[in-house]
Amino acid sequence: MQNLCINLPGREYEIKIEKGLLKNSGKLIKELINPCKAAIVTDSNVAPLYSETLISSLRENGFSTALITVAPGEGSKSPETLSVLYDKMLEFGITRGDLIIALGGGIVGDLAGFCASTLLRGIPFVQIPTTLLAQIDSSVGGKVAINLPQGKNLVGAFYQPKLVIIDPLCLDTLSDEIFSDGMAEAIKYGVILDEQLFEKIESYPSRTKMGEIIEDVISRCCELKKIVVEEDELDTGKRMILNFGHTFGHAIEKRYNFKDYSHGQAVACGMVMAAEYGEKTGITPLGTSDRIENLVLSFGLPTKIDIDKESLLDAIKIDKKGEGNLVSLILSEKIGKAALVPTEKGKVWIW
């Protein structure tokens, strides 16, 4: 089993990575938290696959459980669904001495984590990510949030989990599309922080080939995020580079009402757009966008999505990385290195 420790004073926690780990989750949680009530949040796709294994493991270790299932998709990251979670957890009789567990992808993790951060002013929670995107990115670092009609992740908090349990076997049930969503984030880590990781992914340019090294990729991405989060937990400096491709990607998601394109697909396009913008401004070496685009395409992700200037600028106006009339764009200085570039919001235009 691979262990990584996120060293944040008073909020330390471990990431545990191993095939088959889900069936031992109750034991791992019991090592940290005395048996109590555990409210499990999942979605209707994941529940039939993994909830029984988790519940059985928890009950064997003395936990009482309640399973709360939400609809799959970005639409569940809403104030309305959050209110439903509050109601069901209070009906379960949950207290601040109990536990919330997120079992699912990034949407479930964000939603359940934000619920945990706010209900009764904070309830301990555990992340058990079941998608590649969640395993390598969203389950680590404590960002939790819901969406508003005006944009993505506009209501949120920094709330670290007590433990992250990663079972790579959960990836076996993912569709190719959902697996590729995660690869968009893995490619992102290579572009901004680790040229060797980018080159490794280039050497295994398909889901089948990636299966040979997937645990190493998960571990490396988590390690890279650990380094960044420990330096900048609250996303005021270096951590913002993790949003490479996301300013454009979030604009795409909002333009299509969070329905037509998944987060990974939008980020894939956003990375290509950011590289093209960087090349036009002279910050990114010529040819970088082509290299990113070719790798994105190898995993079946889109690289071009129609979005008009007005939709892009509307999204940028409320970008969380913005201050006043400026937005901090994350641009690639080369593969493996990124920079924050303050840019006038009205001048972010690549067409």
C-alpha positions in Angstrom: 0.0 0.0 0.0 1.3 3.5 -0.9 0.9 6.2 1.8 1.2 9.9 1.3 0.8 12.3 4.2 -0.6 15.8 3.7 1.3 17.8 6.3 -1.0 20.7 7.3 -0.5 21.7 11.0 -3.5 20.5 12.9 -5.2 19.1 9.7 -2.8 16.3 8.7 -4.2 13.3 6.9 -3.1 10.4 4.8 -3.8 9.3 1.3 -3.8 5.5 1.0 -3.5 3.9 -2.4 -3.9 0.1 -3.1 -5.9 -2.2 -5.3 -8.7 -3.8 -3.3 -8.5 -1.2 -0.5 -12.3 -0.5 -0.5 -13.1 -3.7 1.3 -10.8 -2.7 4.1 -12.1 0.9 4.4 -14.0 0.3 7.6 -10.8 -0.9 9.4 -8.8 2.0 8.0 -11.4 4.5 9.2 -11.7 2.9 12.6 -7.9 3.4 13.1 -8.6 7.2 13.0 -12.2 7.6 14.2 -14.1 5.6 16.9 -17.1 3.7 15.6 -20.0 6.2 15.2 -22.7 7.1 12.8 -21.5 7.3 9.2 -23.6 9.0 6.5 -22.4 7.8 3.1 -23.1 10.2 0.2 -22.9 8.6 -3.3 -24.8 8.8 -6.6 -27.1 6.4 -8.3 -24.4 5.1 -10.7 -21.9 4.3 -7.9 -24.3 3.0 -5.3 -25.0 -0.3 -7.0 -21.3 -0.9 -7.6 -19.6 -0.1 -4.3 -22.0 0.9 -1.5 -22.6 -2.6 -0.3 -18.8 -3.3 0.0 -18.3 -0.1 2.0 -21.3 -0.5 4.2 -20.4 -4.1 5.0 -16.8 -3.0 5.9 -18.1 -0.2 8.1 -20.6 -2.3 10.0 -18.0 -5.0 10.6 -16.0 -2.4 12.4 -18.8 -1.1 14.5 -20.2 1.9 12.5 -23.9 2.4 11.9 -24.6 3.7 8.4 -27.1 5.6 6.3 -26.8 5.7 2.6 -27.8 8.9 0.8 -28.0 8.7 -3.0 -28.1 11.7 -5.3 -28.5 12.0 -9.0 -25.3 11.7 -11.1 -24.1 14.8 -12.8 -23.1 18.4 -12.2 -26.7 19.3 -11.5 -26.4 17.7 -8.1 -23.8 20.3 -7.0 -26.7 22.7 -6.2 -28.2 24.4 -3.1 -31.3 22.3 -3.6 -29.4 19.0 -3.4 -27.4 20.3 -0.5 -30.6 21.1 1.4 -31.7 17.5 0.9 -28.5 16.2 2.3 -28.9 18.4 5.4 -32.4 17.1 5.9 -31.5 13.4 5.6 -28.4 13.6 7.8 -30.3 15.4 10.5 -33.0 12.7 10.2 -30.2 10.1 10.7 -29.3 12.0 13.9 -25.8 12.9 12.9 -23.7 14.9 15.3 -20.3 16.6 15.2 -18.9 13.4 16.7 -20.0 11.4 13.7 -18.8 11.0 10.1 -19.7 11.8 6.5 -18.2 9.7 3.7 -18.0 10.8 0.1 -18.1 7.7 -2.1 -17.9 8.6 -5.8 -16.4 11.1 -8.2 -15.5 14.7 -7.9 -19.1 15.9 -7.9 -20.0 13.7 -4.9 -16.8 14.6 -3.2 -17.4 18.4 -3.6 -21.0 18.1 -2.5 -20.5 15.8 0.5 -17.4 17.7 1.6 -19.2 21.1 1.5 -22.1 19.6 3.4 -19.6 18.3 6.0 -17.9 21.7 6.3 -21.1 23.5 7.0 -23.6 21.2 8.7 -23.4 21.7 12.5 -20.4 24.0 11.7 -18.2 21.0 10.7 -18.4 17.2 10.7 -15.4 15.0 10.0 -15.4 13.5 6.6 -13.6 10.9 4.5 -13.0 10.8 0.8 -13.3 7.5 -1.1 -13.0 8.6 -4.8 -14.1 6.1 -7.4 -13.2 8.0 -10.6 -9.7 8.8 -11.9 -10.4 12.5 -11.9 -11.4 12.4 -8.2 -8.5 10.0 -7.3 -5.8 12.2 -8.7 -7.2 15.7 -8.1 -10.5 16.7 -6.5 -10.4 14.3 -3.4 -7.0 15.8 -2.3 -6.5 19.3 -0.9 -9.7 20.2 0.8 -11.5 22.2 -1.8 -15.3 21.6 -1.5 -18.1 23.5 -3.2 -21.4 23.7 -4.9 -22.4 25.6 -8.1 -24.7 28.5 -8.6 -26.6 29.5 -11.8 -24.0 32.2 -12.2 -21.0 29.8 -12.3 -19.2 26.8 -11.1 -17.9 26.3 -7.5 -18.9 29.8 -6.4 -20.0 28.7 -2.9 -17.4 26.6 -1.2 -14.8 26.2 1.6 -11.4 24.8 2.3 -12.2 21.7 4.5 -9.6 18.9 4.7 -10.8 15.3 4.9 -9.6 13.0 7.7 -8.5 10.4 5.2 -8.5 9.6 1.5 -8.9 6.0 0.4 -8.0 5.3 -3.2 -8.8 1.9 -4.7 -7.6 1.8 -8.4 -9.9 -1.3 -9.0 -12.8 1.1 -8.9 -11.6 2.5 -12.2 -12.4 -0.8 -13.9 -16.1 0.0 -14.0 -15.6 3.5 -15.6 -16.7 4.2 -19.1 -14.0 5.3 -21.5 -15.4 8.8 -21.4 -15.2 9.1 -17.6 -11.7 7.6 -17.5 -10.6 10.1 -20.1 -12.0 12.9 -17.9 -9.4 12.0 -15.3 -6.6 11.8 -17.9 -7.3 15.5 -18.7 -6.3 16.3 -15.1 -3.3 14.0 -15.3 -2.1 15.7 -18.4 -2.6 19.0 -16.6 -0.2 18.0 -13.8 2.4 17.1 -16.4 2.1 20.4 -18.2 2.3 22.6 -15.1 4.6 20.6 -12.8 6.3 17.5 -14.2 7.7 17.1 -17.7 8.6 13.5 -17.0 5.0 12.7 -16.1 3.9 14.3 -19.3 6.4 12.3 -21.3 5.3 9.1 -19.5 1.7 9.7 -20.5 2.9 10.4 -24.0 4.5 6.9 -24.0 1.2 5.2 -22.9 -1.3 7.1 -25.0 -4.5 5.0 -24.5 -6.6 3.7 -21.7 -5.3 0.1 -22.3 -1.7 1.1 -22.1 -2.3 3.5 -19.2 -3.6 0.5 -17.2 0.0 -0.8 -17.0 1.1 2.3 -15.0 -2.1 3.7 -13.5 -1.1 3.3 -9.8 2.1 5.1 -10.5 0.3 7.9 -12.3 -2.2 8.3 -9.4 0.5 8.3 -6.8 2.6 10.9 -8.7 -0.4 13.2 -9.3 -1.3 13.0 -5.6 2.3 13.7 -4.7 2.4 16.8 -6.9 -0.8 18.1 -5.4 0.5 17.4 -1.9 3.5 19.6 -2.5 1.4 22.4 -3.8 -1.3 22.2 -1.1 1.3 22.1 1.7 2.8 25.3 0.3 -0.5 27.1 -0.4 -3.5 25.5 1.3 -5.9 28.4 0.7 -5.2 29.0 -3.0 -3.8 32.5 -2.8 -0.5 31.8 -4.6 1.1 28.7 -6.1 -1.9 26.5 -5.8 -3.7 28.6 -8.4 -1.5 26.9 -11.1 -3.6 23.8 -10.5 -6.3 25.6 -12.4 -4.4 25.5 -15.7 -7.1 25.2 -18.4 -9.9 25.8 -15.9 -10.6 29.5 -16.5 -11.5 28.6 -20.1 -12.9 25.2 -19.1 -15.3 26.6 -16.6 -16.5 29.1 -19.2 -17.3 26.2 -21.5 -19.2 24.3 -18.8 -21.3 27.4 -17.9 -21.9 28.2 -21.6 -23.4 24.7 -22.1 -25.3 24.7 -18.8 -23.0 22.0 -17.3 -24.8 19.4 -19.5 -23.2 19.0 -22.9 -19.6 18.7 -21.8 -18.1 17.1 -18.7 -15.5 18.8 -16.5 -12.7 16.8 -18.0 -13.8 17.5 -21.6 -14.0 21.2 -20.8 -10.6 21.3 -19.1 -9.1 19.4 -22.1 -10.3 22.2 -24.4 -9.3 24.8 -21.8 -5.7 23.6 -21.7 -5.4 23.8 -25.5 -7.0 27.3 -25.4 -4.6 28.4 -22.6 -1.6 27.1 -24.5 -2.7 28.9 -27.7 -3.3 32.1 -25.8 0.1 31.7 -24.2 1.7 31.3 -27.6 0.0 34.4 -28.9 1.3 36.4 -26.0 4.8 35.0 -26.3 4.8 33.3 -22.9 4.3 29.8 -24.1 6.8 28.3 -26.6 5.4 27.7 -30.1 4.3 24.1 -30.6 3.3 23.5 -27.0 -0.4 23.7 -27.8 0.0 21.1 -30.6 1.8 18.8 -28.2 -1.0 19.1 -25.6 -3.6 18.8 -28.3 -2.2 15.6 -29.6 -2.0 14.0 -26.2 -5.5 15.1 -25.3 -6.8 13.6 -28.6 -5.1 10.3 -27.9 -7.5 9.8 -25.0 -10.6 10.7 -27.0 -11.0 14.2 -25.5 -12.2 17.2 -27.5 -9.8 20.1 -28.2 -12.2 22.5 -29.9 -15.5 23.7 -28.6 -17.5 26.7 -29.9 -17.7 29.4 -27.4 -18.4 33.1 -28.2 -16.4 36.0 -26.8 -19.3 37.3 -24.7 -19.8 33.9 -22.9 -16.1 33.6 -22.2 -15.8 37.1 -20.8 -19.0 36.7 -18.7 -17.4 33.7 -17.0 -14.1 35.4 -16.5 -15.8 38.3 -14.8 -16.7 36.0 -11.9 -13.6 33.8 -12.0 -12.4 33.2 -8.4 -8.8 34.0 -9.4 -9.9 37.5 -10.4 -9.2 40.7 -8.5 -10.8 43.9 -9.7 -10.3 44.2 -13.5 -7.6 41.5 -13.5 -7.7 37.7 -13.7 -4.7 35.5 -13.0 -4.4 33.3 -16.1 -2.3 30.1 -15.7 -0.1 29.8 -18.7 2.6 27.3 -19.6 6.2 28.6 -19.8 7.2 25.2 -21.0 6.0 21.6 -20.5 6.6 21.1 -16.7 6.4 24.7 -15.7 3.5 27.2 -15.4 3.1 30.8 -14.3 0.4 33.1 -13.0 -0.1 35.9 -15.5 -2.3 38.8 -14.4 -4.4 39.8 -17.4 -7.1 42.4 -18.0 -10.4 40.5 -18.1 -11.6 42.2 -21.2 -8.4 41.3 -23.1 -8.6 37.5 -22.7 -9.3 36.7 -26.3 -7.7 34.2 -28.5 -9.7 34.1 -31.7 
